[in-house]
Amino acid sequence: MVARILVDLVQAYIVILIVRAILTWFPVSPGSATYQLSHALDKVTEPVLAPVRRILPPMRVGGMGLDLSIIIVLLVLELLVIPIIYRVF
């Protein structure tokens, strides 16, 4: 029961991270609904991403920075959830 709730919460957080990553691809104007959603997702995900970003700063690729923190967090979350799923379910 507890494991199922934990797995569901982690999977929901993974979806939130993916939505945040997708929203970064599109320009957002302040005051729009998309801006509010993006801002809310930033507040939820930044406490987890910021420490990873301090350890692994964005890589310079051409004239832009490539932020790998979301990919690292997604990998770690999946690696934590997979053993729980196979052990419990």
C-alpha positions in Angstrom: 0.0 0.0 0.0 2.7 2.5 1.0 4.9 1.4 -1.8 2.1 1.9 -4.3 1.5 5.4 -3.1 5.3 6.1 -3.3 5.5 4.8 -6.8 2.4 6.9 -7.9 3.9 10.1 -6.4 7.3 9.5 -8.1 5.6 8.8 -11.4 3.5 12.0 -11.0 6.6 14.0 -10.3 8.3 12.4 -13.4 5.3 13.7 -15.5 5.7 17.1 -14.0 9.4 17.1 -14.9 8.7 16.1 -18.5 6.0 18.8 -18.8 8.4 21.4 -17.5 11.0 20.3 -20.0 8.6 20.5 -22.9 7.4 23.9 -21.8 10.9 25.3 -22.0 10.9 24.7 -25.7 8.2 27.3 -26.3 8.3 31.0 -25.6 5.9 32.1 -22.9 4.5 35.6 -22.4 4.1 36.9 -18.9 0.5 36.8 -17.7 -0.7 34.0 -19.9 -2.0 30.7 -18.6 1.1 28.9 -20.0 3.3 31.3 -18.0 1.4 30.6 -14.8 1.6 26.8 -15.4 5.3 27.1 -16.1 5.9 29.2 -13.0 4.0 26.7 -10.8 6.0 23.8 -12.3 9.2 25.7 -11.7 8.3 26.1 -8.0 7.6 22.4 -7.7 10.7 21.1 -9.5 13.4 23.7 -8.8 14.2 22.4 -5.2 15.1 19.1 -6.7 16.9 20.4 -9.9 18.9 23.2 -8.3 21.3 20.9 -6.3 21.9 18.8 -9.4 22.6 21.9 -11.4 25.2 23.1 -8.8 27.0 19.8 -9.2 26.6 19.6 -13.0 26.2 23.1 -14.5 24.7 23.5 -17.9 27.1 22.4 -20.7 28.0 24.9 -23.4 26.9 23.7 -26.8 27.5 26.2 -29.5 25.9 29.4 -28.4 23.6 27.9 -25.8 23.6 26.0 -22.6 22.3 22.4 -22.3 20.8 21.7 -18.9 21.2 18.0 -18.1 19.7 18.3 -14.6 16.2 17.1 -15.6 17.7 14.1 -17.4 19.8 13.2 -14.3 16.8 13.5 -12.0 14.6 11.5 -14.3 17.2 8.7 -14.4 17.6 8.6 -10.6 13.9 8.6 -10.0 13.4 5.8 -12.5 16.3 3.8 -10.9 14.6 4.2 -7.5 11.2 3.2 -8.7 11.9 0.2 -10.8 13.2 -2.0 -7.9 10.1 -1.1 -5.9 7.8 -2.0 -8.7 9.4 -5.4 -9.3 9.6 -6.2 -5.6 6.1 -5.2 -4.6 3.9 -5.7 -7.7 
